[in-house]
Amino acid sequence: MQIFETNSSEETFELGKRIGERAKPGEIYTLTGDLGVGKTVFTKGVASGLGIEEDVSSPTFTIVQVYDDGRLPFYHFDVYRIGDVDEMDEIGYEDYFFGEGVTMVEWAELVEEIIPKDAVHITIEKDLTRGTEYRKISIEE
C-alpha cells in the first residue's frame, strides 16, 4: 500500500492526474471516503491525466458518466444513491468494467461484491488535527 499526504485540493488533483497519466485500458479504481473529502477533486485529476478536457462532475443522478475525449475512455461511477447492486446490472456495468477504458467507482463499498479482485483501491481521509485541507490518500493495488 502506498500512502500520500496532500495539503490542498490542488495537490489532491495533481495526485489524481499522475494516476490518470499512467492508467491503462481496463483498469478499475475504487474510491472511498466521507462526504466532502475530495473524491470528485481526485477524480477530476484522473480525468485530466487521461487528457479529458470536459468538466467532470459527480454523476449522482445518472450513476455513470462516460467521457471519451481523452486518450482512453473514462467511466465515472457514483453509486452513493444506489438502492441495490442489481441496479448495476441494469445499467450494464460489466460493459464498462471490462471495456477498453478506465473505470472509477466512487462509494465502491456499496457495491463491493461486484468489484473485480484486481481493482486498485483508493481511500481518502481527513485529519482535522493536521488542518482542514489535509488529506491522507491510501492506494492499495
Backbone as JSON Lines, residues from 0, in Angstrom:
{"i":0,"aa":"M","n":[0.84,-1.18,0.0],"ca":[0.0,0.0,0.0],"c":[0.88,1.24,0.0]}
{"i":1,"aa":"Q","n":[0.48,2.21,-0.8],"ca":[1.17,3.49,-0.83],"c":[0.31,4.52,-0.11]}
{"i":2,"aa":"I","n":[0.96,5.39,0.65],"ca":[0.26,6.46,1.38],"c":[0.79,7.79,0.87]}
{"i":3,"aa":"F","n":[-0.13,8.67,0.51],"ca":[0.22,10.02,0.07],"c":[-0.48,11.0,0.99]}
{"i":4,"aa":"E","n":[0.15,12.15,1.21],"ca":[-0.46,13.2,2.0],"c":[-0.53,14.46,1.14]}
{"i":5,"aa":"T","n":[-1.72,15.07,1.12],"ca":[-1.87,16.31,0.38],"c":[-2.39,17.38,1.35]}
{"i":6,"aa":"N","n":[-2.1,18.63,1.03],"ca":[-2.49,19.74,1.9],"c":[-3.3,20.8,1.19]}
{"i":7,"aa":"S","n":[-3.81,20.46,0.0],"ca":[-4.69,21.37,-0.73],"c":[-5.44,20.57,-1.78]}
{"i":8,"aa":"S","n":[-6.55,21.12,-2.25],"ca":[-7.3,20.44,-3.31],"c":[-6.45,20.35,-4.58]}
{"i":9,"aa":"E","n":[-5.58,21.33,-4.79],"ca":[-4.69,21.3,-5.97],"c":[-3.74,20.1,-5.9]}
{"i":10,"aa":"E","n":[-3.21,19.82,-4.71],"ca":[-2.31,18.66,-4.56],"c":[-3.07,17.35,-4.74]}
{"i":11,"aa":"T","n":[-4.32,17.29,-4.25],"ca":[-5.15,16.1,-4.42],"c":[-5.43,15.89,-5.9]}
{"i":12,"aa":"F","n":[-5.75,16.97,-6.62],"ca":[-5.98,16.92,-8.06],"c":[-4.73,16.4,-8.77]}
{"i":13,"aa":"E","n":[-3.57,16.92,-8.42],"ca":[-2.32,16.54,-9.07],"c":[-1.99,15.06,-8.85]}
{"i":14,"aa":"L","n":[-2.28,14.54,-7.67],"ca":[-2.06,13.12,-7.43],"c":[-2.97,12.29,-8.33]}
{"i":15,"aa":"G","n":[-4.23,12.69,-8.43],"ca":[-5.15,12.02,-9.35],"c":[-4.66,12.09,-10.79]}
{"i":16,"aa":"K","n":[-4.14,13.25,-11.17],"ca":[-3.64,13.44,-12.53],"c":[-2.49,12.47,-12.82]}
{"i":17,"aa":"R","n":[-1.58,12.29,-11.87],"ca":[-0.47,11.35,-12.08],"c":[-0.98,9.93,-12.28]}
{"i":18,"aa":"I","n":[-2.04,9.57,-11.55],"ca":[-2.64,8.24,-11.72],"c":[-3.23,8.12,-13.13]}
{"i":19,"aa":"G","n":[-3.95,9.16,-13.56],"ca":[-4.55,9.15,-14.89],"c":[-3.53,9.06,-16.0]}
{"i":20,"aa":"E","n":[-2.39,9.71,-15.81],"ca":[-1.34,9.69,-16.84],"c":[-0.76,8.28,-17.02]}
{"i":21,"aa":"R","n":[-0.79,7.48,-15.97],"ca":[-0.24,6.12,-16.02],"c":[-1.3,5.04,-16.24]}
{"i":22,"aa":"A","n":[-2.57,5.42,-16.21],"ca":[-3.66,4.45,-16.3],"c":[-3.63,3.7,-17.63]}
{"i":23,"aa":"K","n":[-4.03,2.43,-17.56],"ca":[-4.04,1.56,-18.74],"c":[-5.46,1.09,-19.02]}
{"i":24,"aa":"P","n":[-5.74,0.69,-20.26],"ca":[-7.08,0.21,-20.6],"c":[-7.5,-0.94,-19.68]}
{"i":25,"aa":"G","n":[-8.76,-0.91,-19.26],"ca":[-9.32,-1.97,-18.44],"c":[-9.08,-1.83,-16.96]}
{"i":26,"aa":"E","n":[-8.36,-0.8,-16.53],"ca":[-8.1,-0.64,-15.09],"c":[-9.35,-0.11,-14.38]}
{"i":27,"aa":"I","n":[-9.55,-0.63,-13.17],"ca":[-10.67,-0.22,-12.33],"c":[-10.12,0.32,-11.02]}
{"i":28,"aa":"Y","n":[-10.59,1.51,-10.66],"ca":[-10.19,2.14,-9.42],"c":[-11.43,2.31,-8.55]}
{"i":29,"aa":"T","n":[-11.33,1.97,-7.27],"ca":[-12.41,2.25,-6.34],"c":[-11.99,3.43,-5.48]}
{"i":30,"aa":"L","n":[-12.96,4.23,-5.11],"ca":[-12.67,5.45,-4.36],"c":[-13.63,5.55,-3.19]}
{"i":31,"aa":"T","n":[-13.07,5.51,-1.98],"ca":[-13.9,5.6,-0.79],"c":[-13.43,6.76,0.09]}
{"i":32,"aa":"G","n":[-14.37,7.26,0.87],"ca":[-14.09,8.37,1.77],"c":[-15.38,9.09,2.1]}
{"i":33,"aa":"D","n":[-15.37,9.81,3.2],"ca":[-16.57,10.52,3.65],"c":[-16.99,11.6,2.65]}
{"i":34,"aa":"L","n":[-18.22,12.07,2.8],"ca":[-18.71,13.19,2.01],"c":[-17.78,14.38,2.19]}
{"i":35,"aa":"G","n":[-17.46,15.06,1.11],"ca":[-16.67,16.27,1.18],"c":[-15.18,16.08,1.39]}
{"i":36,"aa":"V","n":[-14.7,14.84,1.23],"ca":[-13.29,14.57,1.48],"c":[-12.41,14.85,0.25]}
{"i":37,"aa":"G","n":[-13.03,14.98,-0.92],"ca":[-12.25,15.3,-2.12],"c":[-12.25,14.21,-3.19]}
{"i":38,"aa":"K","n":[-13.21,13.31,-3.13],"ca":[-13.25,12.23,-4.13],"c":[-13.43,12.77,-5.54]}
{"i":39,"aa":"T","n":[-14.31,13.75,-5.7],"ca":[-14.53,14.29,-7.04],"c":[-13.33,15.1,-7.51]}
{"i":40,"aa":"V","n":[-12.67,15.81,-6.61],"ca":[-11.44,16.54,-6.98],"c":[-10.39,15.56,-7.49]}
{"i":41,"aa":"F","n":[-10.22,14.46,-6.78],"ca":[-9.26,13.42,-7.18],"c":[-9.64,12.85,-8.55]}
{"i":42,"aa":"T","n":[-10.93,12.58,-8.73],"ca":[-11.43,12.02,-9.99],"c":[-11.21,12.99,-11.14]}
{"i":43,"aa":"K","n":[-11.41,14.29,-10.9],"ca":[-11.14,15.3,-11.94],"c":[-9.66,15.26,-12.34]}
{"i":44,"aa":"G","n":[-8.79,15.02,-11.36],"ca":[-7.37,14.9,-11.65],"c":[-7.08,13.69,-12.54]}
{"i":45,"aa":"V","n":[-7.7,12.55,-12.22],"ca":[-7.52,11.35,-13.04],"c":[-7.96,11.64,-14.47]}
{"i":46,"aa":"A","n":[-9.12,12.27,-14.62],"ca":[-9.62,12.6,-15.96],"c":[-8.64,13.51,-16.69]}
{"i":47,"aa":"S","n":[-8.1,14.49,-15.99],"ca":[-7.12,15.4,-16.6],"c":[-5.9,14.61,-17.07]}
{"i":48,"aa":"G","n":[-5.45,13.68,-16.25],"ca":[-4.31,12.85,-16.63],"c":[-4.57,11.97,-17.84]}
{"i":49,"aa":"L","n":[-5.85,11.69,-18.08],"ca":[-6.25,10.92,-19.28],"c":[-6.42,11.83,-20.49]}
{"i":50,"aa":"G","n":[-6.25,13.13,-20.29],"ca":[-6.38,14.08,-21.39],"c":[-7.81,14.53,-21.64]}
{"i":51,"aa":"I","n":[-8.69,14.32,-20.68],"ca":[-10.09,14.72,-20.82],"c":[-10.22,16.19,-20.44]}
{"i":52,"aa":"E","n":[-10.75,16.98,-21.34],"ca":[-10.88,18.41,-21.11],"c":[-12.27,18.79,-20.64]}
{"i":53,"aa":"E","n":[-13.25,17.92,-20.88],"ca":[-14.63,18.16,-20.46],"c":[-14.68,18.25,-18.93]}
{"i":54,"aa":"D","n":[-15.57,19.1,-18.42],"ca":[-15.68,19.24,-16.97],"c":[-16.27,17.96,-16.38]}
{"i":55,"aa":"V","n":[-15.58,17.37,-15.43],"ca":[-16.04,16.16,-14.77],"c":[-16.78,16.54,-13.52]}
{"i":56,"aa":"S","n":[-18.0,16.01,-13.39],"ca":[-18.78,16.25,-12.18],"c":[-19.27,14.91,-11.66]}
{"i":57,"aa":"S","n":[-19.71,14.91,-10.43],"ca":[-20.17,13.67,-9.84],"c":[-21.51,13.28,-10.46]}
{"i":58,"aa":"P","n":[-21.61,12.06,-11.01],"ca":[-22.83,11.64,-11.71],"c":[-23.91,11.14,-10.76]}
{"i":59,"aa":"T","n":[-24.22,11.92,-9.74],"ca":[-25.08,11.49,-8.65],"c":[-26.43,10.95,-9.11]}
{"i":60,"aa":"F","n":[-27.01,11.51,-10.14],"ca":[-28.35,11.07,-10.52],"c":[-28.35,10.13,-11.72]}
{"i":61,"aa":"T","n":[-27.22,9.91,-12.35],"ca":[-27.18,9.03,-13.51],"c":[-26.35,7.77,-13.26]}
{"i":62,"aa":"I","n":[-25.73,7.66,-12.12],"ca":[-24.85,6.56,-11.7],"c":[-23.54,6.54,-12.48]}
{"i":63,"aa":"V","n":[-23.58,6.68,-13.81],"ca":[-22.33,6.65,-14.57],"c":[-22.29,7.78,-15.59]}
{"i":64,"aa":"Q","n":[-21.13,8.4,-15.71],"ca":[-20.86,9.39,-16.75],"c":[-19.72,8.83,-17.6]}
{"i":65,"aa":"V","n":[-19.85,8.97,-18.9],"ca":[-18.83,8.48,-19.82],"c":[-18.15,9.67,-20.48]}
{"i":66,"aa":"Y","n":[-16.83,9.67,-20.44],"ca":[-16.03,10.71,-21.07],"c":[-15.12,10.0,-22.06]}
{"i":67,"aa":"D","n":[-15.24,10.35,-23.33],"ca":[-14.45,9.63,-24.33],"c":[-13.6,10.54,-25.21]}
{"i":68,"aa":"D","n":[-13.27,11.72,-24.68],"ca":[-12.45,12.63,-25.48],"c":[-10.98,12.61,-25.06]}
{"i":69,"aa":"G","n":[-10.58,11.68,-24.2],"ca":[-9.18,11.57,-23.79],"c":[-8.47,10.45,-24.51]}
{"i":70,"aa":"R","n":[-7.28,10.11,-24.02],"ca":[-6.51,9.04,-24.68],"c":[-7.14,7.68,-24.45]}
{"i":71,"aa":"L","n":[-7.96,7.56,-23.39],"ca":[-8.76,6.35,-23.12],"c":[-10.14,6.8,-22.67]}
{"i":72,"aa":"P","n":[-11.18,6.0,-22.93],"ca":[-12.49,6.34,-22.36],"c":[-12.4,6.3,-20.83]}
{"i":73,"aa":"F","n":[-13.19,7.16,-20.18],"ca":[-13.21,7.23,-18.73],"c":[-14.65,7.03,-18.27]}
{"i":74,"aa":"Y","n":[-14.87,6.02,-17.42],"ca":[-16.19,5.69,-16.91],"c":[-16.23,6.04,-15.42]}
{"i":75,"aa":"H","n":[-16.98,7.06,-15.09],"ca":[-17.03,7.58,-13.72],"c":[-18.37,7.19,-13.09]}
{"i":76,"aa":"F","n":[-18.32,6.25,-12.16],"ca":[-19.5,5.8,-11.43],"c":[-19.56,6.49,-10.08]}
{"i":77,"aa":"D","n":[-20.76,6.92,-9.69],"ca":[-21.02,7.37,-8.33],"c":[-22.22,6.58,-7.85]}
{"i":78,"aa":"V","n":[-21.98,5.59,-6.99],"ca":[-23.04,4.68,-6.6],"c":[-23.65,5.05,-5.23]}
{"i":79,"aa":"Y","n":[-23.43,6.29,-4.79],"ca":[-23.91,6.74,-3.49],"c":[-25.41,6.52,-3.32]}
{"i":80,"aa":"R","n":[-26.18,6.78,-4.36],"ca":[-27.63,6.69,-4.27],"c":[-28.19,5.35,-4.74]}
{"i":81,"aa":"I","n":[-27.33,4.41,-5.0],"ca":[-27.82,3.12,-5.5],"c":[-28.56,2.39,-4.38]}
{"i":82,"aa":"G","n":[-29.71,1.81,-4.72],"ca":[-30.5,1.12,-3.71],"c":[-30.11,-0.34,-3.58]}
{"i":83,"aa":"D","n":[-29.72,-0.93,-4.69],"ca":[-29.43,-2.36,-4.72],"c":[-28.4,-2.61,-5.81]}
{"i":84,"aa":"V","n":[-27.52,-3.55,-5.57],"ca":[-26.47,-3.85,-6.55],"c":[-27.06,-4.29,-7.89]}
{"i":85,"aa":"D","n":[-28.31,-4.77,-7.89],"ca":[-28.97,-5.16,-9.15],"c":[-29.1,-3.98,-10.1]}
{"i":86,"aa":"E","n":[-29.15,-2.77,-9.56],"ca":[-29.21,-1.59,-10.42],"c":[-27.96,-1.49,-11.3]}
{"i":87,"aa":"M","n":[-26.84,-2.0,-10.8],"ca":[-25.61,-2.0,-11.6],"c":[-25.76,-2.92,-12.81]}
{"i":88,"aa":"D","n":[-26.44,-4.06,-12.62],"ca":[-26.72,-4.96,-13.75],"c":[-27.57,-4.26,-14.79]}
{"i":89,"aa":"E","n":[-28.57,-3.51,-14.32],"ca":[-29.5,-2.83,-15.23],"c":[-28.79,-1.82,-16.13]}
{"i":90,"aa":"I","n":[-27.74,-1.2,-15.63],"ca":[-27.04,-0.22,-16.47],"c":[-25.88,-0.86,-17.24]}
{"i":91,"aa":"G","n":[-25.73,-2.17,-17.1],"ca":[-24.69,-2.87,-17.86],"c":[-23.28,-2.55,-17.41]}
{"i":92,"aa":"Y","n":[-23.07,-2.55,-16.08],"ca":[-21.76,-2.17,-15.55],"c":[-20.62,-2.99,-16.13]}
{"i":93,"aa":"E","n":[-20.87,-4.25,-16.48],"ca":[-19.8,-5.11,-16.98],"c":[-19.2,-4.57,-18.28]}
{"i":94,"aa":"D","n":[-20.04,-3.92,-19.1],"ca":[-19.53,-3.33,-20.35],"c":[-18.47,-2.27,-20.04]}
{"i":95,"aa":"Y","n":[-18.64,-1.56,-18.94],"ca":[-17.68,-0.54,-18.54],"c":[-16.49,-1.18,-17.82]}
{"i":96,"aa":"F","n":[-16.77,-2.01,-16.82],"ca":[-15.71,-2.61,-16.01],"c":[-14.74,-3.4,-16.88]}
{"i":97,"aa":"F","n":[-15.24,-4.09,-17.88],"ca":[-14.4,-4.96,-18.68],"c":[-14.22,-4.44,-20.1]}
{"i":98,"aa":"G","n":[-14.37,-3.12,-20.26],"ca":[-14.19,-2.48,-21.55],"c":[-12.77,-1.99,-21.74]}
{"i":99,"aa":"E","n":[-12.6,-1.1,-22.69],"ca":[-11.27,-0.61,-23.05],"c":[-10.87,0.66,-22.31]}
{"i":100,"aa":"G","n":[-11.75,1.15,-21.45],"ca":[-11.46,2.4,-20.77],"c":[-10.96,2.2,-19.35]}
{"i":101,"aa":"V","n":[-10.94,3.3,-18.63],"ca":[-10.55,3.34,-17.22],"c":[-11.82,3.62,-16.42]}
{"i":102,"aa":"T","n":[-12.05,2.83,-15.38],"ca":[-13.26,2.96,-14.56],"c":[-12.91,3.48,-13.18]}
{"i":103,"aa":"M","n":[-13.67,4.47,-12.71],"ca":[-13.56,4.99,-11.34],"c":[-14.92,4.79,-10.69]}
{"i":104,"aa":"V","n":[-14.94,4.13,-9.53],"ca":[-16.18,3.88,-8.8],"c":[-16.12,4.56,-7.45]}
{"i":105,"aa":"E","n":[-16.87,5.67,-7.32],"ca":[-16.97,6.35,-6.02],"c":[-18.01,5.63,-5.17]}
{"i":106,"aa":"W","n":[-17.76,5.55,-3.86],"ca":[-18.62,4.85,-2.9],"c":[-18.64,3.35,-3.21]}
{"i":107,"aa":"A","n":[-17.52,2.82,-3.66],"ca":[-17.43,1.43,-4.1],"c":[-17.8,0.43,-3.01]}
{"i":108,"aa":"E","n":[-17.67,0.82,-1.75],"ca":[-18.02,-0.11,-0.67],"c":[-19.48,-0.54,-0.73]}
{"i":109,"aa":"L","n":[-20.33,0.25,-1.41],"ca":[-21.76,-0.07,-1.52],"c":[-22.02,-1.17,-2.54]}
{"i":110,"aa":"V","n":[-21.05,-1.44,-3.41],"ca":[-21.21,-2.48,-4.44],"c":[-20.0,-3.41,-4.46]}
{"i":111,"aa":"E","n":[-19.37,-3.58,-3.3],"ca":[-18.1,-4.3,-3.25],"c":[-18.18,-5.72,-3.81]}
{"i":112,"aa":"E","n":[-19.36,-6.34,-3.76],"ca":[-19.46,-7.71,-4.26],"c":[-19.25,-7.84,-5.77]}
{"i":113,"aa":"I","n":[-19.37,-6.74,-6.51],"ca":[-19.15,-6.83,-7.96],"c":[-17.81,-6.23,-8.4]}
{"i":114,"aa":"I","n":[-17.04,-5.71,-7.46],"ca":[-15.74,-5.11,-7.8],"c":[-14.73,-6.23,-8.05]}
{"i":115,"aa":"P","n":[-14.09,-6.24,-9.21],"ca":[-13.1,-7.28,-9.5],"c":[-11.93,-7.27,-8.51]}
{"i":116,"aa":"K","n":[-11.36,-8.43,-8.31],"ca":[-10.27,-8.61,-7.34],"c":[-9.04,-7.76,-7.67]}
{"i":117,"aa":"D","n":[-8.82,-7.48,-8.95],"ca":[-7.61,-6.75,-9.34],"c":[-7.8,-5.23,-9.37]}
{"i":118,"aa":"A","n":[-8.92,-4.75,-8.84],"ca":[-9.16,-3.3,-8.8],"c":[-8.15,-2.63,-7.86]}
{"i":119,"aa":"V","n":[-7.85,-1.38,-8.15],"ca":[-6.99,-0.57,-7.3],"c":[-7.9,0.2,-6.34]}
{"i":120,"aa":"H","n":[-7.65,0.05,-5.04],"ca":[-8.5,0.67,-4.01],"c":[-7.84,1.93,-3.47]}
{"i":121,"aa":"I","n":[-8.59,3.03,-3.55],"ca":[-8.09,4.33,-3.09],"c":[-9.02,4.83,-1.99]}
{"i":122,"aa":"T","n":[-8.43,5.21,-0.87],"ca":[-9.19,5.75,0.25],"c":[-8.66,7.14,0.57]}
{"i":123,"aa":"I","n":[-9.58,8.1,0.7],"ca":[-9.2,9.46,1.06],"c":[-9.78,9.77,2.44]}
{"i":124,"aa":"E","n":[-8.9,10.24,3.33],"ca":[-9.33,10.54,4.7],"c":[-8.88,11.94,5.1]}
{"i":125,"aa":"K","n":[-9.71,12.58,5.92],"ca":[-9.35,13.86,6.54],"c":[-8.72,13.59,7.89]}
{"i":126,"aa":"D","n":[-7.96,14.54,8.38],"ca":[-7.47,14.54,9.76],"c":[-7.42,16.0,10.18]}
{"i":127,"aa":"L","n":[-8.49,16.44,10.82],"ca":[-8.61,17.87,11.14],"c":[-7.52,18.36,12.09]}
{"i":128,"aa":"T","n":[-6.85,17.44,12.8],"ca":[-5.74,17.87,13.65],"c":[-4.56,18.32,12.81]}
{"i":129,"aa":"R","n":[-4.56,17.93,11.52],"ca":[-3.48,18.31,10.6],"c":[-3.89,19.49,9.7]}
{"i":130,"aa":"G","n":[-5.11,20.01,9.9],"ca":[-5.6,21.14,9.1],"c":[-6.8,20.74,8.26]}
{"i":131,"aa":"T","n":[-7.59,21.74,7.87],"ca":[-8.82,21.45,7.13],"c":[-8.56,20.96,5.72]}
{"i":132,"aa":"E","n":[-7.4,21.26,5.15],"ca":[-7.08,20.86,3.78],"c":[-6.3,19.55,3.71]}
{"i":133,"aa":"Y","n":[-5.83,19.06,4.84],"ca":[-5.0,17.84,4.86],"c":[-5.83,16.62,4.43]}
{"i":134,"aa":"R","n":[-5.22,15.8,3.58],"ca":[-5.82,14.53,3.17],"c":[-4.76,13.45,3.2]}
{"i":135,"aa":"K","n":[-5.15,12.29,3.69],"ca":[-4.32,11.08,3.62],"c":[-4.96,10.21,2.56]}
{"i":136,"aa":"I","n":[-4.18,9.89,1.53],"ca":[-4.7,9.11,0.4],"c":[-3.93,7.79,0.35]}
{"i":137,"aa":"S","n":[-4.66,6.71,0.57],"ca":[-4.06,5.37,0.57],"c":[-4.44,4.67,-0.73]}
{"i":138,"aa":"I","n":[-3.42,4.11,-1.4],"ca":[-3.65,3.4,-2.66],"c":[-3.15,1.97,-2.5]}
{"i":139,"aa":"E","n":[-4.09,1.04,-2.66],"ca":[-3.78,-0.38,-2.49],"c":[-4.04,-1.1,-3.8]}
{"i":140,"aa":"E","n":[-2.94,-1.64,-4.36],"ca":[-3.06,-2.32,-5.66],"c":[-3.11,-3.82,-5.47]}
